[in-house]
Amino acid sequence: MADVKPPVGEMSLQAELAMLREQVARLEREKADLELMAEMTTEHSDEVAEEMEDRLRVMELLQQEQAREGWAMLRARRQGKMGYIFEEQRVQVLHAHPQPDAATYLVPMKVQQGQVVGMLGVRNDPAHPLLAEERALLDALAEQVAAALDRARLFEDTRRSAARDQIISEVSARMRASMDIDTVLQTTIREIGDALNFSRVEVRLGEVLSEGTSEQ
């Protein structure tokens, strides 16, 4: 028995339906791929965001440590000069922290890293305590003073670093200018002594002392 072929119009319809089913299947596969990519991207973004947060925390800790070291070195360089006091229409050097009393209002001066670098204090008549507006003003002033001090400290550190780099460069240039060992040694101690005002500078060959020790 001969096969019965469908009409031409019906064949075209079946072919179109098959093409449509294939397109739908392809779109579903593409949709699944896009959803998977979106999920992977979200997970990757979360990892990147977490890594960035970790780096920011590390940077913040480093900045805090650098600020602490910078202020400690600054206090050491000032050799006990703690600040200034304005009293009886005169500005005087403050060599020690006076003991505050009930009439003294102290505001901590905090730098950006959260470190307290000093105090801003005012003394008022006990019979006339500071108003809330005056306290708020002093708090704002303490914040501005701390910011200005931190900028000045950074500028001073930069200037000292530049001066130190210049000294190293000049001493190194003079040492490189000679090819004679004795001249290099003599130039080294002379330049270091002149540049840094040391009373004694020495350099030795063939003798190594353990770290942290010196010849008695």
C-alpha positions in Angstrom: 0.0 0.0 0.0 1.5 3.3 -1.0 2.2 5.9 1.7 -0.2 8.7 1.8 1.7 12.0 1.7 0.3 15.0 3.6 -0.8 18.0 1.6 1.8 20.5 0.7 0.3 23.1 3.0 0.3 20.8 5.9 4.0 19.9 5.3 4.9 23.6 5.4 3.0 24.0 8.7 4.8 21.1 10.3 8.2 22.4 9.1 7.4 25.8 10.6 6.3 24.2 13.9 9.6 22.2 14.0 11.6 25.4 13.4 9.6 27.2 16.1 10.2 24.4 18.5 13.9 24.5 17.7 14.0 28.3 18.2 12.2 27.9 21.6 14.6 25.3 22.7 17.6 27.4 21.6 16.1 30.4 23.5 15.6 28.3 26.6 19.2 27.1 26.4 20.4 30.7 26.0 18.2 31.8 28.9 19.7 29.0 31.1 23.2 30.1 30.1 22.5 33.7 30.9 21.0 32.8 34.3 24.1 30.7 35.0 26.4 33.6 34.0 24.4 36.0 36.1 24.7 33.7 39.1 28.5 33.3 38.6 28.9 37.0 38.1 27.0 37.7 41.3 29.1 35.3 43.3 32.3 36.7 41.7 31.1 40.2 42.5 30.6 39.2 46.1 34.1 37.8 46.3 35.6 41.0 44.7 33.6 43.2 47.1 34.8 41.1 50.1 38.4 41.3 48.9 38.1 45.0 48.5 36.7 45.4 52.0 39.6 43.3 53.4 42.1 45.5 51.5 40.5 48.7 52.8 40.6 47.4 56.4 44.3 46.6 56.0 45.0 50.0 54.5 43.1 51.7 57.4 45.1 49.7 60.0 48.3 50.7 58.2 47.3 54.3 58.2 46.5 54.2 61.9 49.8 52.6 62.7 51.7 55.1 60.5 49.9 58.0 62.2 50.7 56.6 65.7 54.4 56.3 64.7 54.4 59.7 63.1 53.0 61.4 66.2 55.2 59.5 68.6 58.3 60.7 66.6 56.9 64.2 66.6 56.5 64.2 70.4 60.1 62.9 70.8 61.5 65.6 68.5 59.7 68.3 70.5 61.8 67.4 73.6 59.1 67.9 76.2 57.5 71.0 74.7 53.9 69.9 75.0 52.1 72.9 73.5 51.1 76.4 74.4 48.9 78.2 76.9 47.2 81.6 76.5 46.8 83.2 79.9 46.8 86.8 81.1 47.0 88.0 77.5 50.3 86.1 76.9 51.2 83.0 74.9 53.6 80.7 76.8 55.2 77.4 76.1 53.5 74.5 77.9 56.1 72.0 79.2 53.7 69.9 81.3 50.0 69.1 81.3 48.4 71.1 84.1 45.9 69.3 86.3 42.4 70.2 85.1 39.8 71.3 87.6 36.0 71.6 87.5 36.2 74.9 85.7 38.3 73.4 82.8 36.6 72.0 79.7 38.7 69.6 77.7 38.0 68.5 74.2 40.0 65.7 72.6 41.7 66.5 69.3 41.3 63.5 67.0 42.9 63.0 63.6 41.2 61.3 60.7 42.5 57.9 61.8 40.7 58.2 65.1 43.8 58.8 67.2 43.7 61.4 70.0 46.7 63.6 69.5 46.1 66.2 72.1 43.5 68.2 74.1 42.0 71.6 73.6 41.1 73.1 76.9 39.4 76.3 78.2 38.9 77.5 81.7 35.8 79.4 82.5 34.3 81.0 85.6 32.8 78.2 87.7 29.8 80.5 88.3 29.2 80.7 84.6 29.4 77.2 83.1 29.7 76.9 79.3 26.6 76.9 77.3 25.7 74.0 75.0 26.4 76.2 72.0 29.9 77.1 73.3 30.7 73.4 73.9 29.6 72.5 70.4 31.8 75.3 69.0 34.8 74.1 71.0 34.2 70.5 69.7 34.1 71.8 66.1 37.2 73.9 66.7 39.1 70.9 68.2 38.3 68.9 65.1 39.6 71.6 62.8 42.8 72.1 64.9 43.5 68.3 64.8 43.1 68.3 61.0 45.4 71.3 60.7 48.0 69.7 63.0 47.9 66.4 61.0 48.5 68.3 57.8 51.4 70.2 59.3 52.8 66.9 60.7 52.6 65.3 57.3 54.2 68.3 55.6 57.0 68.3 58.2 57.5 64.5 57.7 57.7 65.0 53.9 60.2 67.8 54.3 62.4 65.8 56.6 62.2 62.8 54.3 63.2 65.0 51.3 66.1 66.4 53.2 67.2 63.0 54.3 67.0 61.7 50.7 69.0 64.7 49.5 71.7 64.0 52.1 71.9 60.3 51.0 72.1 61.4 47.4 74.9 63.9 48.0 76.9 61.6 50.2 76.5 58.7 47.7 77.5 61.0 44.8 80.7 62.0 46.5 81.5 58.4 47.4 81.0 57.3 43.8 83.2 60.0 42.5 86.3 58.2 43.9 87.7 54.8 43.0 90.1 54.7 45.9 89.1 52.8 49.0 90.7 55.1 51.6 89.2 58.1 49.9 85.7 56.5 49.9 86.0 55.7 53.7 87.3 59.2 54.6 84.6 60.9 52.4 81.9 58.8 54.0 82.7 59.8 57.6 83.4 63.4 56.7 80.1 63.9 54.8 78.0 62.1 57.4 79.6 64.1 60.2 79.1 67.4 58.4 75.6 66.7 57.2 74.2 65.3 60.5 76.4 67.1 63.0 77.6 63.9 64.8 80.5 64.4 67.2 82.0 61.1 66.0 81.5 58.9 63.0 83.5 55.8 62.1 83.5 53.2 59.4 85.4 49.9 59.6 86.5 47.1 57.4 86.8 43.5 58.4 84.9 43.7 61.7 81.2 43.0 62.2 79.4 43.6 65.5 76.2 41.8 66.4 73.0 43.8 66.0 72.3 46.2 68.9 75.8 46.0 70.3 78.6 48.6 70.4 82.3 48.6 71.3 82.8 49.4 75.0 
